[in-house]
Amino acid sequence: MKRHPTATESSNRHVDGPASKGRDRTGSARTFRWRGAADILGYLRSHPDATRVEVARDLNLSSSSATEITARLRAVELLTEAPAPVVGRGRPTTVLQPHPRGPLVLAVELRQEDWRCALVTVDGHVHDVQSRRHVTRDPRRVLAVLAAAVRNTHRRHRGRLRAVSLAVAGTVHDDHLVQASTLGWGAVDLSSVTGDTGLPLLVGNDATLAGVAEARTGAAAGAQTALHLLVEVGIGGAVIVDGRPLTGASGAAGEFGHVPFGDPDLHCPCGARGCWDLEVDGRALARHLGAPPPGNPRSYAHQLLTQAEGDPPDAALRDAVAAVAGALARGIAGLVNAHDPEVVVLGGLAVHLRAVGAAAFAAAYDDGLMAFRRPQPPPVLDARYGNDGPLLGAAAIGLDRVTDENALAEWAGGRQGP
């Protein structure tokens, strides 16, 4: 049976390093007392509405231990229990659910064309999703709008909102955004997003966070080593081992779009030449069609791929899609040769591109693999969460932060409890 990670292990799955960086890990009696509770909350994120019986069985807890721990979680308004649906004979049990006054995370996704955010409860469910298109790409104005949304949410849920977790379409280095070339941004200080709220701000690359979501509960769940790739404007992703993304020495790993799989005569906005980014999205489709660079490459690409599904397809468009799908597949084969994943998961535009350019994709993927891999190549799967992957990944690392044993001890200290 697959082993379920403890909350302590889950808390070390942050894309930006352990959630408890700089926090006390000395194992005080009070903190240690909440370790089992953290394990239960971690379990509920992949098994919402689990019963106490299921929790005890899968976490190897005695019935009395499960009862005692869940009682403490109820007492400090972390969980509540409701009667489980009756199925056949047997002793009635209950399902565990977030307490209506329990802690919350605000997950935020910042994209090229818009941003969106959602409240997340301790079971990983998202609520109150809202979005807004950018009226400008000036970073000060974009961040000011985001900061206003954070302040309003903090005001509505004062005491309950415990962290803001931000997925951004850019390069994250040592917890800071150093470049978002698709937005035309260089290094930007994101601390204004939380402003004077006092809330911690967690920052991660959008493609890496989508990979976290897919590895935890999505298409790559259960794989020891997975490669996740997300195409929107350019391509990014993560290699994920045992549910944890490999983020490199400073958190900037996974910038697959900036490996030189492309034309060395092309300059990338990142400052390098020949980046793979320029071969796999709407900019590449426009170039193959002899069209000017699109203002919104993501929307442009989706529009063209929808047109390419027509019958009969436009020959020039068909050839452009085949070229871009082939470029995507060749790069994936190269990464498979380098990283040896069990599975490859595609998200964003990559799903639509592979579907429309299926023959070109399949041929280029096979041709790019080392010969010994071809009889049993790693399967290439569509992401389970689609466009929601980055937001759900941001939710996941935010919950890692607010449900580890240190955070639970802090939460309990502010409420009447044991």
Phi, psi and omega per residue, in radians:
M1 nan 2.433 -3.135
K2 -1.094 2.299 3.133
R3 -1.374 2.360 3.111
H4 -1.559 2.268 -3.105
P5 -1.154 2.534 3.030
T6 -1.295 2.867 3.136
A7 -1.120 -0.568 3.111
T8 -1.095 -0.742 3.086
E9 -1.146 -0.747 -3.126
S10 -1.085 -0.624 -3.098
S11 -1.178 -0.315 3.093
N12 -1.578 0.192 -3.111
R13 -1.704 0.334 -3.126
H14 -1.216 2.507 3.071
V15 -1.239 -0.318 -3.083
D16 -1.930 0.269 -3.110
G17 1.892 2.993 -3.099
P18 -0.985 2.505 -3.113
A19 -1.086 -0.503 -3.012
S20 -1.645 0.339 -3.136
K21 -0.916 2.177 3.100
G22 1.405 0.087 -3.114
R23 -1.871 2.854 -3.065
D24 -1.215 2.109 3.068
R25 -2.102 0.541 -3.062
T26 -1.360 -0.137 3.083
G27 1.360 0.759 3.077
S28 -1.047 2.739 -3.092
A29 -1.021 -0.696 -3.103
R30 -1.188 -0.725 3.119
T31 -1.156 -0.790 -3.125
F32 -1.032 -0.561 -3.104
R33 -1.105 -0.380 -3.101
W34 -1.728 0.108 -3.113
R35 -1.150 -0.779 3.114
G36 -1.110 -0.623 3.100
A37 -1.139 -0.700 3.099
A38 -1.089 -0.669 3.103
D39 -1.085 -0.738 -3.134
I40 -1.135 -0.767 3.132
L41 -1.136 -0.647 3.066
G42 -1.099 -0.680 3.112
Y43 -1.112 -0.720 -3.084
L44 -1.143 -0.412 3.137
R45 -1.208 -0.482 3.058
S46 -1.798 -0.110 3.122
H47 -2.405 1.158 -3.123
P48 -1.008 2.563 3.127
D49 1.058 0.540 3.062
A50 -1.212 2.674 3.072
T51 -1.549 2.846 3.073
R52 -1.069 -0.612 3.119
V53 -1.091 -0.777 3.137
E54 -1.140 -0.732 3.117
V55 -1.061 -0.838 -3.121
A56 -1.078 -0.746 -3.111
R57 -1.146 -0.871 -3.011
D58 -1.343 -0.412 3.097
L59 -1.750 0.133 3.113
N60 0.991 0.777 3.084
L61 -1.805 2.548 3.001
S62 -1.229 2.786 3.127
S63 -1.036 -0.690 -3.119
S64 -1.194 -0.653 3.121
S65 -1.159 -0.765 3.118
A66 -1.065 -0.713 3.135
T67 -1.138 -0.747 -3.112
E68 -1.159 -0.761 -3.103
I69 -1.183 -0.775 3.135
T70 -1.146 -0.533 3.064
A71 -1.110 -0.706 3.105
R72 -1.170 -0.660 3.112
L73 -1.131 -0.622 3.062
R74 -1.186 -0.724 -3.035
A75 -1.102 -0.528 -3.110
V76 -1.861 0.351 3.003
E77 1.069 0.743 3.009
L78 -1.731 -0.710 3.125
L79 -2.326 2.793 2.938
T80 -2.291 2.895 -3.138
E81 -2.190 2.490 3.108
A82 -2.305 2.653 -3.137
P83 -1.025 2.360 3.092
A84 -1.354 2.626 3.053
P85 -0.981 2.403 -3.124
V86 -1.373 2.155 3.107
V87 -2.237 1.824 3.124
G88 1.198 -2.771 3.138
R89 -1.503 2.894 3.116
G90 2.272 2.911 -3.113
R91 -1.216 2.321 3.108
P92 -1.044 2.528 3.097
T93 -2.326 -3.083 -3.090
T94 -2.244 2.762 3.022
V95 -1.828 2.566 -3.113
L96 -1.654 2.306 -3.084
Q97 -2.413 2.751 3.116
P98 -1.074 2.466 3.068
H99 -1.239 2.446 -3.120
P100 -1.122 -0.221 3.051
R101 -2.020 0.387 -3.092
G102 -1.416 3.101 -3.087
P103 -1.216 2.687 -3.126
L104 -2.306 2.677 2.960
V105 -2.065 2.471 2.987
L106 -1.752 1.938 3.077
A107 -1.607 2.339 -3.087
V108 -2.279 2.424 3.042
E109 -2.154 2.180 3.133
L110 -1.894 1.990 -3.083
R111 -2.010 3.122 -3.086
Q112 -1.131 -0.694 -3.017
E113 -1.772 -0.346 -3.039
D114 -2.809 -3.118 2.978
W115 -2.412 2.783 3.055
R116 -2.626 2.792 -3.126
C117 -2.564 2.835 -3.132
A118 -2.710 2.587 2.996
L119 -1.470 2.507 -3.073
V120 -2.242 2.235 3.070
T121 -1.585 2.983 -2.978
V122 -1.168 -0.214 3.060
D123 -1.560 0.067 3.104
G124 1.540 -0.024 3.126
H125 -1.320 2.463 3.118
V126 -1.747 2.552 -3.087
H127 -2.432 2.737 3.002
D128 0.951 0.852 3.124
V129 -1.201 2.286 3.057
Q130 -2.343 2.672 -3.115
S131 -2.515 2.837 -3.135
R132 -2.755 2.319 3.089
R133 -1.349 2.606 3.088
H134 -1.235 2.322 2.997
V135 -1.590 -0.242 3.068
T136 -2.700 2.769 3.059
R137 -1.824 0.197 3.036
D138 -1.077 2.105 -3.036
P139 -1.031 -0.609 -3.128
R140 -1.122 -0.716 -3.120
R141 -1.300 -0.693 3.098
V142 -1.069 -0.814 -3.121
L143 -1.204 -0.523 3.084
A144 -1.140 -0.687 3.105
V145 -1.158 -0.754 3.097
L146 -1.087 -0.748 -3.131
A147 -1.081 -0.661 3.104
A148 -1.115 -0.699 3.105
A149 -1.127 -0.688 3.115
V150 -1.144 -0.778 3.138
R151 -1.062 -0.749 -3.138
N152 -1.110 -0.731 3.131
T153 -1.166 -0.717 3.112
H154 -1.086 -0.682 3.137
R155 -1.167 -0.709 -3.129
R156 -1.228 -0.513 -3.043
H157 -2.185 0.707 -3.106
R158 -1.010 2.300 -3.110
G159 1.593 -0.460 -3.139
R160 -1.692 -0.634 -3.121
L161 -1.293 2.108 -2.981
R162 -1.960 -0.302 -3.121
A163 -2.881 2.722 2.994
V164 -2.030 2.242 -3.113
S165 -2.103 2.080 -2.965
L166 -1.986 2.153 2.978
A167 -1.715 2.236 -3.068
V168 -2.279 2.453 3.111
A169 -1.406 1.284 -3.098
G170 -2.935 3.134 -3.117
T171 -1.557 2.167 3.141
V172 -1.858 2.227 -3.105
H173 -2.338 2.083 -3.104
D174 0.898 0.838 3.075
D175 1.203 0.197 3.136
H176 -2.139 2.598 3.040
L177 -1.403 2.036 -3.117
V178 -1.797 -0.307 3.114
Q179 -2.922 2.345 2.987
A180 -2.299 1.449 -2.972
S181 -1.131 -0.533 -3.135
T182 -1.237 -0.394 3.059
L183 -1.622 -0.152 -3.067
G184 1.360 0.397 -3.115
W185 -1.769 2.526 2.900
G186 -1.648 -2.468 3.103
A187 -1.196 2.282 -3.111
V188 -2.338 2.321 3.059
D189 -1.389 2.024 -3.095
L190 -1.616 -0.008 -3.043
S191 -1.079 -0.393 -3.137
S192 -1.176 -0.271 -3.140
V193 -1.064 -0.677 3.112
T194 -1.694 -0.306 3.014
G195 0.887 -2.241 -3.081
D196 -1.671 0.290 -3.134
T197 -1.262 -0.377 -3.077
G198 1.393 0.059 -3.120
L199 -1.386 2.446 3.029
P200 -1.193 2.513 3.108
L201 -1.981 2.097 3.060
L202 -1.805 2.367 -3.057
V203 -2.227 2.346 3.085
G204 -2.568 2.706 3.050
N205 -1.153 2.459 -3.041
D206 -1.103 -0.731 -3.117
A207 -1.198 -0.673 3.094
T208 -1.111 -0.753 -3.141
L209 -1.163 -0.647 3.047
A210 -1.053 -0.657 3.077
G211 -1.116 -0.650 3.072
V212 -1.050 -0.804 3.141
A213 -1.069 -0.771 -3.125
E214 -1.174 -0.603 3.139
A215 -1.277 -0.624 -3.101
R216 -1.249 -0.928 -3.005
T217 -2.427 0.131 -3.042
G218 -1.837 -2.514 -3.018
A219 -1.135 -0.449 -3.117
A220 -1.724 0.124 -3.130
A221 -1.036 2.308 3.132
G222 1.650 -0.282 3.122
A223 -1.406 2.347 3.111
Q224 -1.227 -0.721 3.115
T225 -2.277 2.179 -3.114
A226 -2.327 2.604 3.027
L227 -1.969 2.109 3.102
H228 -1.959 2.333 -3.138
L229 -2.298 2.336 -3.126
L230 -2.179 2.133 3.063
V231 -1.870 2.163 2.971
E232 -2.305 -1.587 2.881
V233 -1.893 1.796 -2.927
G234 1.472 -2.972 -3.071
I235 -2.456 2.417 3.061
G236 -2.505 -3.093 3.131
G237 2.936 -2.708 -3.092
A238 -2.819 2.572 2.853
V239 -1.641 2.226 -3.029
I240 -2.090 2.159 -3.123
V241 -2.073 2.147 -3.106
D242 0.900 0.703 3.072
G243 1.422 0.047 -3.081
R244 -2.066 2.180 3.137
P245 -1.257 2.454 3.061
L246 -1.495 1.917 -3.000
T247 -1.871 0.013 3.064
G248 1.449 -3.035 -3.047
A249 -1.176 -0.519 -3.048
S250 -2.264 0.214 3.109
G251 1.556 0.100 -3.046
A252 -1.774 0.158 3.117
A253 -1.218 2.890 3.124
G254 1.572 0.110 3.096
E255 -1.431 1.062 -3.062
F256 -1.113 -0.452 3.135
G257 -1.130 -0.222 -3.076
H258 -1.979 0.376 2.887
V259 -1.480 2.629 -2.999
P260 -1.447 1.085 3.061
F261 -1.570 0.055 -3.042
G262 -1.945 -2.910 -3.115
D263 -1.296 2.082 -3.104
P264 -1.165 -0.198 3.093
D265 -1.435 -0.177 -3.109
L266 -1.645 2.305 3.080
H267 -1.601 2.287 3.106
C268 -1.640 2.589 3.064
P269 -1.021 -0.317 3.131
C270 -1.257 -0.288 -3.116
G271 1.902 -0.179 3.128
A272 -1.695 3.000 3.069
R273 -1.907 2.636 2.971
G274 1.215 0.464 -3.076
C275 -1.237 2.514 3.086
W276 -1.051 -0.571 3.081
D277 -0.753 -0.744 -2.982
L278 -1.359 -0.062 -3.080
E279 -1.868 -0.113 -2.860
V280 -2.232 0.191 -3.065
D281 -2.356 -2.816 -3.101
G282 -1.094 -0.517 3.102
R283 -1.138 -0.682 3.122
A284 -1.184 -0.734 3.102
L285 -1.040 -0.768 3.131
A286 -1.086 -0.734 -3.122
R287 -1.104 -0.751 3.135
H288 -1.166 -0.470 3.128
L289 -1.555 -0.069 -3.093
G290 1.269 0.398 -3.135
A291 -1.685 2.779 3.105
P292 -1.186 2.742 3.116
P293 -1.005 2.310 -3.110
P294 -1.296 2.602 3.085
G295 -1.206 -0.661 3.103
N296 -2.160 1.527 -3.039
P297 -1.008 -0.557 -3.110
R298 -1.161 -0.915 3.138
S299 -1.129 -0.679 3.136
Y300 -1.052 -0.786 -3.116
A301 -1.131 -0.773 3.131
H302 -1.075 -0.686 3.127
Q303 -1.108 -0.787 -3.140
L304 -1.158 -0.695 -3.132
L305 -1.162 -0.617 3.062
T306 -1.133 -0.731 3.080
Q307 -1.092 -0.652 -3.097
A308 -1.183 -0.313 3.102
E309 -1.395 -0.107 -3.134
G310 -1.159 2.859 -3.115
D311 -2.252 2.045 -0.041
P312 -1.424 2.605 -3.122
P313 -1.274 2.666 3.031
D314 -1.162 2.262 -3.030
A315 -1.081 -0.755 -3.127
A316 -1.132 -0.715 3.126
L317 -1.180 -0.708 3.099
R318 -1.005 -0.777 -3.127
D319 -1.172 -0.654 3.122
A320 -1.134 -0.769 3.119
V321 -1.099 -0.742 3.126
A322 -1.065 -0.711 3.141
A323 -1.122 -0.756 -3.106
V324 -1.259 -0.725 3.085
A325 -1.073 -0.685 3.093
G326 -1.140 -0.699 3.104
A327 -1.111 -0.684 3.089
L328 -1.098 -0.839 -3.072
A329 -1.158 -0.686 3.127
R330 -1.088 -0.729 3.102
G331 -1.131 -0.704 3.107
I332 -1.066 -0.759 3.115
A333 -1.032 -0.705 3.106
G334 -1.081 -0.728 3.129
L335 -1.214 -0.605 3.064
V336 -1.107 -0.776 3.101
N337 -1.048 -0.614 -3.079
A338 -1.404 -0.659 -2.954
H339 -1.920 -0.265 3.064
D340 0.990 0.926 3.134
P341 -1.359 2.760 3.012
E342 -1.321 -0.541 -3.060
V343 -2.612 2.608 3.028
V344 -2.010 2.305 3.134
V345 -2.068 2.266 -3.140
L346 -1.897 2.410 3.102
G347 -2.278 2.955 3.081
G348 1.142 -2.476 -3.109
L349 -1.040 -0.449 -3.096
A350 -1.026 -0.602 -3.129
V351 -1.120 -0.854 -3.126
H352 -1.160 -0.712 -3.114
L353 -1.111 -0.781 3.127
R354 -1.129 -0.681 -3.111
A355 -1.129 -0.749 -3.090
V356 -1.334 -0.657 3.134
G357 -1.806 0.753 -2.968
A358 -1.012 -0.809 -3.074
A359 -1.138 -0.788 3.136
A360 -1.129 -0.695 3.136
F361 -1.087 -0.873 -3.077
A362 -1.067 -0.748 -3.119
A363 -1.151 -0.763 -3.107
A364 -1.212 -0.644 3.107
Y365 -1.096 -0.823 -3.136
D366 -1.110 -0.773 -3.117
D367 -1.118 -0.531 -3.073
G368 -1.476 -0.209 -3.120
L369 -1.421 2.553 2.976
M370 -1.057 2.563 -2.990
A371 -0.978 -0.662 -3.064
F372 -1.214 -0.301 -3.139
R373 -1.496 -0.364 -2.963
R374 -1.112 -0.636 3.140
P375 -1.071 -0.606 3.121
Q376 -2.405 1.266 -3.113
P377 -1.251 2.693 3.039
P378 -1.021 2.293 3.127
P379 -1.134 2.550 3.084
V380 -1.873 1.984 -3.031
L381 -1.958 2.653 2.986
D382 -1.330 2.482 3.098
A383 -1.062 2.491 3.113
R384 -1.238 -0.640 -2.968
Y385 -1.685 -0.038 3.062
G386 0.928 -2.330 -3.088
N387 -1.222 -0.188 -3.139
D388 -1.485 -0.111 -3.051
G389 -0.955 -0.889 -3.131
P390 -1.061 -0.701 3.140
L391 -1.134 -0.736 -3.139
L392 -1.214 -0.590 3.058
G393 -1.165 -0.714 3.062
A394 -1.079 -0.704 3.082
A395 -1.041 -0.730 -3.088
A396 -1.101 -0.814 -3.109
I397 -1.275 -0.487 3.046
G398 -1.128 -0.743 3.118
L399 -1.207 -0.571 3.006
D400 -0.934 -0.716 -3.078
R401 -1.209 -0.773 -2.967
V402 -1.618 -0.046 3.133
T403 -2.139 0.261 2.993
D404 -1.374 2.991 -2.992
E405 -1.123 -0.560 3.113
N406 -1.154 -0.800 -3.141
A407 -1.143 -0.646 3.135
L408 -1.183 -0.682 3.089
A409 -1.097 -0.703 3.105
E410 -1.132 -0.765 3.106
W411 -1.057 -0.804 -3.112
A412 -1.104 -0.606 -3.132
G413 -1.118 -0.390 3.138
G414 -1.622 0.067 -3.136
R415 -2.312 2.799 3.119
Q416 -1.306 2.004 -3.126
G417 -2.831 -3.043 -3.101
P418 -1.197 nan nan
